Amino acid sequence: MLVISEALSIVFGGLVPGFLFGLLAFRVKSRWCPRCGESTEAMHHADDR
């Protein structure tokens, strides 16, 4: 039983950070246009506050 719990902790210990890194990479990638490289988010100017 101890071996199974150790194996599960190793597997989930690797899957969770990998999953979170994948989400972050997708979010960062979606900020730029794939054709021109321009940012897809609206720029906020300092004088618009």
N, C-alpha and C positions, 0 to 999 in steps of 0.2 A: 504494500500500500504506500509505503514511503517513496518507493521508486517512481510510482505513478504520479504522486504529487510533485516530486522534483522535476519530472519530465514536463508536466503541465506548466509549472512555473517557468521553466526555461523556454518553452514554446510561446506562452503568452507574454513572457518578458521580451521576446523578440518581435512578436506580432504587433503589439500595441504601439511601441515607438515607431515601427515601420509604417503602420497605418496612419499615425498622426503626421509623420513626415510626408507621406503621400498626399494627404489632405492639404498640407501647407504648400507643397510644390504645385499642386493643381491650382490653388488660390493665387499664388504668385504668377503662374503661367497665364492665367486668365486675365491679367491686367494689361497685356499687350496684344495689339493686333498682329495676327500671324503673317499678314502680307507686308505691312509697312513698318511695323515695329513701334508705332505710335501708341501712347497710353490710351486705354479705353475708358479710364475714369476721368470724370470732370476735374479740372484743375481748380483748386481753391486759392484765390488771391488774398493777400494779407489785407488789402484795403476793402474787401467785401464784408469784413466783420462788422 
